[in-house]
């Protein structure tokens, strides 16, 4: 079982020379901790109450892929979303519970994928406790991949929000990076935004770059995608080119989402390290930026942590 506590997963202990992996526990151990936590909580608030087996959200994630050295190859994997009491009974060491941003660079592709899937579906359940049609409570069904309204029986399914993220270049093959208002200063990344209802992905690219940078772009081309469960996005990576040198020179941040814009050549980006923070390679922004740069970008991690 993959264990989640407030968006963090349980990892194995760090051993020198080896990366941690997901600490997958047997169902019997997790069930015992959940039941014990329930009895403890009930006793603290209602003396004389009988044994309690509180609901822990359980979601079937699939069967583990074969992975060299894995003891779980082919085994069914569930995500269990635990409350604080049950989580502490299973593992009280805080350092063993890690967020996805913190853990992803250390995990294998399989473990990072499982963690991402688990966080995404757990976030959806947390936000979907009531029916959007009538407001009645909903309950999880279909192994956690749907919820049913307790009033009219209607089903609610997980949602994924599409967002475009764009590597914009000019005629000199410089890349346009922006500093978001929500970030620390001296931190830059690709421009991005959500796709609006009734809008194509390509139109979203043109609109977002126009809104955030005042720049018209052409040659919009899809590159790759990445699930981003913060809380429920699918990042769709594109490249685009400034329509002219004059337009590139006139870029201006919108002053609300984007506070600063800079064009970087490869030499200028290299010279900005490590004082300037760029996205890590576990994000699609970092991956796309390294594809343009032509190699690893060893950026300061400050501000990009868990």
HELIX and SHEET records of a PDB file:
HELIX    1   1 UNK A   27  UNK A   45  1                                  19    
HELIX    2   2 UNK A   84  UNK A   90  1                                   7    
HELIX    3   3 UNK A   94  UNK A   96  5                                   3    
HELIX    4   4 UNK A  100  UNK A  104  1                                   5    
HELIX    5   5 UNK A  109  UNK A  127  1                                  19    
HELIX    6   6 UNK A  142  UNK A  144  5                                   3    
HELIX    7   7 UNK A  201  UNK A  213  1                                  13    
HELIX    8   8 UNK A  245  UNK A  249  1                                   5    
HELIX    9   9 UNK A  266  UNK A  272  1                                   7    
HELIX   10  10 UNK A  284  UNK A  293  1                                  10    
SHEET    1   A 5 UNK A  57  UNK A  63  0                                        
SHEET    2   A 5 UNK A  76  UNK A  81 -1                                        
SHEET    3   A 5 UNK A   2  UNK A   5  1                                        
SHEET    4   A 5 UNK A   8  UNK A  10 -1                                        
SHEET    5   A 5 UNK A  97  UNK A  98 -1                                        
SHEET    1   B 3 UNK A 138  UNK A 141  0                                        
SHEET    2   B 3 UNK A 146  UNK A 149 -1                                        
SHEET    3   B 3 UNK A 155  UNK A 156 -1                                        
SHEET    1   C 4 UNK A 191  UNK A 194  0                                        
SHEET    2   C 4 UNK A 161  UNK A 169 -1                                        
SHEET    3   C 4 UNK A 175  UNK A 180 -1                                        
SHEET    4   C 4 UNK A 258  UNK A 264 -1                                        
SHEET    1   D 4 UNK A 191  UNK A 194  0                                        
SHEET    2   D 4 UNK A 161  UNK A 169 -1                                        
SHEET    3   D 4 UNK A 233  UNK A 242  1                                        
SHEET    4   D 4 UNK A 217  UNK A 228 -1                                        
SHEET    1   E 2 UNK A 187  UNK A 188  0                                        
SHEET    2   E 2 UNK A 277  UNK A 278  1                                        
END                                                                             
